[in-house]
Amino acid sequence: MANRYWVVSLPVQKSASTLWNSLQEQISKHSFDTPLYRFNIPNLRVGTLDSLLALSDDLFKSNTFIEGVSQKIRRQIEELERVSGLESNALTVDGVPIDSYLTRFVWDEAKYPTMSPLREIVDGIHTLVAKIEDDLKVRVAEYNNVRGQLNAINRKQSGSLAVRDLSNIVKPEDIITSEHLVILSNRAMRFQVPRSSKNLYEDNEYALYTVTLFGRVADNFRTSARERGFQIRDFEYSPEAQESRKQELEKLVQDQDSLRSSLLQWCYTSYGEVFSSWMHFCAVRIFAESILRYGLPPSFLACVLSPSTKGEKKVRSILEGLCDSTNSTYWKTEDEGGAMAGLGGDADTYPYVSFTINIA
């Protein structure tokens, strides 16, 4: 599957079928490895010239927004598949691979009636994609919240002895009345019951010891230990609390798996919705820009190509050769001495309408 496609329209001089045959012949002869497809656009409602000009000003910004949302969802899918250890699934629109949906595009009349004003179609697409983006933010935040809670618990269970949960280290037999836990070295300290200290666990930074104290000197022991640079970890063994923490952890794991699975399925579906909306938007865009470029009545051939990087210049030359030669010089770049140099935004400098779709 190609990652980048050109959507172009060429002005029709005689008939669309004649122009299509000429384009196929030229591509086959001079750039045979370039996939070429018709991009079928219905007869949309033209409206007034002023409405087309106003719409044209917003098309680039809207395209950037829609493309950005599609890429956000795609990146989220890739991340969820990676974390889940799943193989990447082909992205689809209602079961149709996205590259096939683009290259065999069919306008959805039920969803976007062709008699609707172009502005209404574009605004409807923008609203739909914006809602999907908002839903994505909410769902990702919910998933990340549970994931963050789980990571915090895991850090406590695997981190330094200074902060980690001790319930998995200290056993019931290590606990006796008035027992306090202290992280200290092998040096003996006052106030402790002789031979009561026991090494329970060590990591790269600390060693965990039990110390049995008389209750009346517990506070003095804490003060003295801290003065010597030791850290005190009071601990009370509670089977109920330990079981509660275990259940909480199990629930968080289940919630994370459930949210990840549902988010991934939602992303698959929503990516298809956004991509379908994007292709309809592109159809409106190529239609509006072709009218503004070539005039009325609408008479142009829209197609989709995916040339290789090294073949781009040749394909551009073929497309230009199929346009009105008297108009070609006007649209050349500044380096080529054309009058339309310096166009901003997504404007092209070709004698035909052209813009790029990046689907990966």
Solvent accessible surface area in square Angstrom, and as a share of the most:
residue,aa,sasa,rsa
1,M,129,0.58
2,A,35,0.27
3,N,87,0.44
4,R,76,0.28
5,Y,9,0.04
6,W,6,0.02
7,V,0,0.00
8,V,0,0.00
9,S,0,0.00
10,L,0,0.00
11,P,16,0.10
12,V,26,0.15
13,Q,120,0.53
14,K,180,0.76
15,S,44,0.28
16,A,37,0.29
17,S,68,0.44
18,T,67,0.39
19,L,18,0.09
20,W,35,0.12
21,N,88,0.45
22,S,38,0.24
23,L,0,0.00
24,Q,78,0.35
25,E,99,0.44
26,Q,57,0.25
27,I,7,0.04
28,S,75,0.48
29,K,126,0.53
30,H,84,0.38
31,S,7,0.05
32,F,172,0.72
33,D,77,0.40
34,T,7,0.04
35,P,53,0.33
36,L,32,0.16
37,Y,67,0.25
38,R,86,0.31
39,F,4,0.02
40,N,82,0.42
41,I,34,0.17
42,P,38,0.24
43,N,140,0.72
44,L,11,0.06
45,R,112,0.41
46,V,32,0.19
47,G,50,0.48
48,T,89,0.51
49,L,113,0.56
50,D,107,0.56
51,S,53,0.34
52,L,3,0.02
53,L,88,0.44
54,A,51,0.40
55,L,2,0.01
56,S,35,0.23
57,D,115,0.60
58,D,44,0.23
59,L,1,0.00
60,F,93,0.39
61,K,141,0.60
62,S,11,0.07
63,N,11,0.06
64,T,75,0.43
65,F,53,0.22
66,I,1,0.00
67,E,27,0.12
68,G,26,0.25
69,V,1,0.01
70,S,3,0.02
71,Q,53,0.24
72,K,79,0.33
73,I,0,0.00
74,R,38,0.14
75,R,139,0.51
76,Q,31,0.14
77,I,4,0.02
78,E,91,0.41
79,E,55,0.25
80,L,1,0.00
81,E,5,0.02
82,R,162,0.59
83,V,47,0.27
84,S,40,0.26
85,G,68,0.65
86,L,93,0.47
87,E,152,0.68
88,S,94,0.60
89,N,86,0.44
90,A,80,0.62
91,L,18,0.09
92,T,46,0.27
93,V,8,0.04
94,D,148,0.77
95,G,60,0.57
96,V,64,0.37
97,P,58,0.37
98,I,2,0.01
99,D,34,0.18
100,S,28,0.18
101,Y,36,0.14
102,L,0,0.00
103,T,9,0.05
104,R,159,0.58
105,F,2,0.01
106,V,112,0.64
107,W,25,0.09
108,D,57,0.30
109,E,91,0.41
110,A,99,0.77
111,K,95,0.40
112,Y,16,0.06
113,P,61,0.39
114,T,20,0.12
115,M,142,0.63
116,S,18,0.11
117,P,52,0.33
118,L,10,0.05
119,R,89,0.32
120,E,102,0.46
121,I,7,0.04
122,V,3,0.02
123,D,65,0.34
124,G,38,0.37
125,I,0,0.00
126,H,68,0.30
127,T,92,0.53
128,L,48,0.24
129,V,0,0.00
130,A,30,0.23
131,K,123,0.52
132,I,11,0.06
133,E,23,0.11
134,D,78,0.40
135,D,45,0.23
136,L,11,0.06
137,K,116,0.49
138,V,105,0.60
139,R,95,0.35
140,V,27,0.16
141,A,60,0.46
142,E,92,0.41
143,Y,2,0.01
144,N,70,0.36
145,N,88,0.45
146,V,17,0.09
147,R,69,0.25
148,G,35,0.33
149,Q,76,0.34
150,L,11,0.05
151,N,62,0.32
152,A,37,0.29
153,I,38,0.19
154,N,65,0.34
155,R,152,0.56
156,K,116,0.49
157,Q,50,0.22
158,S,87,0.56
159,G,27,0.26
160,S,31,0.20
161,L,0,0.00
162,A,24,0.19
163,V,100,0.58
164,R,35,0.13
165,D,34,0.17
166,L,3,0.02
167,S,6,0.04
168,N,88,0.45
169,I,20,0.10
170,V,1,0.01
171,K,96,0.41
172,P,71,0.45
173,E,132,0.59
174,D,15,0.08
175,I,47,0.24
176,I,95,0.48
177,T,125,0.73
178,S,53,0.34
179,E,21,0.09
180,H,34,0.15
181,L,1,0.01
182,V,1,0.00
183,I,6,0.03
184,L,12,0.06
185,S,52,0.34
186,N,131,0.67
187,R,149,0.54
188,A,86,0.67
189,M,13,0.06
190,R,166,0.61
191,F,59,0.25
192,Q,38,0.17
193,V,43,0.24
194,P,109,0.69
195,R,240,0.88
196,S,23,0.15
197,S,45,0.29
198,K,105,0.45
199,N,66,0.34
200,L,36,0.18
201,Y,88,0.33
202,E,104,0.47
203,D,47,0.24
204,N,160,0.82
205,E,127,0.57
206,Y,65,0.25
207,A,20,0.15
208,L,0,0.00
209,Y,21,0.08
210,T,4,0.02
211,V,0,0.00
212,T,18,0.11
213,L,6,0.03
214,F,114,0.48
215,G,54,0.52
216,R,201,0.73
217,V,13,0.08
218,A,10,0.08
219,D,101,0.52
220,N,84,0.43
221,F,1,0.01
222,R,46,0.17
223,T,76,0.44
224,S,21,0.14
225,A,0,0.00
226,R,139,0.51
227,E,138,0.62
228,R,114,0.42
229,G,65,0.63
230,F,25,0.11
231,Q,69,0.31
232,I,23,0.12
233,R,52,0.19
234,D,85,0.44
235,F,38,0.16
236,E,152,0.68
237,Y,58,0.22
238,S,33,0.21
239,P,77,0.48
240,E,129,0.58
241,A,38,0.30
242,Q,49,0.22
243,E,83,0.37
244,S,66,0.42
245,R,101,0.37
246,K,115,0.49
247,Q,101,0.45
248,E,87,0.39
249,L,42,0.21
250,E,85,0.38
251,K,124,0.53
252,L,15,0.07
253,V,60,0.35
254,Q,123,0.55
255,D,42,0.22
256,Q,22,0.10
257,D,68,0.35
258,S,69,0.45
259,L,37,0.18
260,R,37,0.14
261,S,63,0.41
262,S,55,0.35
263,L,4,0.02
264,L,8,0.04
265,Q,105,0.47
266,W,39,0.14
267,C,0,0.00
268,Y,42,0.16
269,T,86,0.50
270,S,4,0.03
271,Y,3,0.01
272,G,5,0.05
273,E,69,0.31
274,V,0,0.00
275,F,0,0.00
276,S,13,0.09
277,S,0,0.00
278,W,1,0.00
279,M,0,0.00
280,H,0,0.00
281,F,0,0.00
282,C,0,0.00
283,A,0,0.00
284,V,0,0.00
285,R,6,0.02
286,I,0,0.00
287,F,5,0.02
288,A,0,0.00
289,E,42,0.19
290,S,0,0.00
291,I,8,0.04
292,L,55,0.28
293,R,58,0.21
294,Y,53,0.20
295,G,30,0.29
296,L,116,0.58
297,P,110,0.69
298,P,60,0.38
299,S,51,0.33
300,F,35,0.15
301,L,2,0.01
302,A,7,0.05
303,C,0,0.00
304,V,0,0.00
305,L,0,0.00
306,S,12,0.08
307,P,9,0.06
308,S,42,0.27
309,T,112,0.65
310,K,185,0.78
311,G,13,0.13
312,E,44,0.20
313,K,175,0.74
314,K,90,0.38
315,V,0,0.00
316,R,44,0.16
317,S,64,0.41
318,I,12,0.06
319,L,0,0.00
320,E,47,0.21
321,G,63,0.60
322,L,35,0.18
323,C,11,0.07
324,D,62,0.32
325,S,88,0.57
326,T,118,0.68
327,N,53,0.27
328,S,9,0.06
329,T,84,0.49
330,Y,109,0.41
331,W,30,0.11
332,K,55,0.23
333,T,49,0.29
334,E,129,0.58
335,D,144,0.74
336,E,107,0.48
337,G,60,0.58
338,G,14,0.14
339,A,70,0.55
340,M,37,0.17
341,A,35,0.27
342,G,78,0.75
343,L,71,0.35
344,G,56,0.54
345,G,68,0.66
346,D,52,0.27
347,A,52,0.41
348,D,21,0.11
349,T,28,0.16
350,Y,61,0.23
351,P,3,0.02
352,Y,1,0.00
353,V,1,0.01
354,S,6,0.04
355,F,8,0.03
356,T,47,0.27
357,I,1,0.00
358,N,54,0.28
359,I,3,0.02
360,A,60,0.46
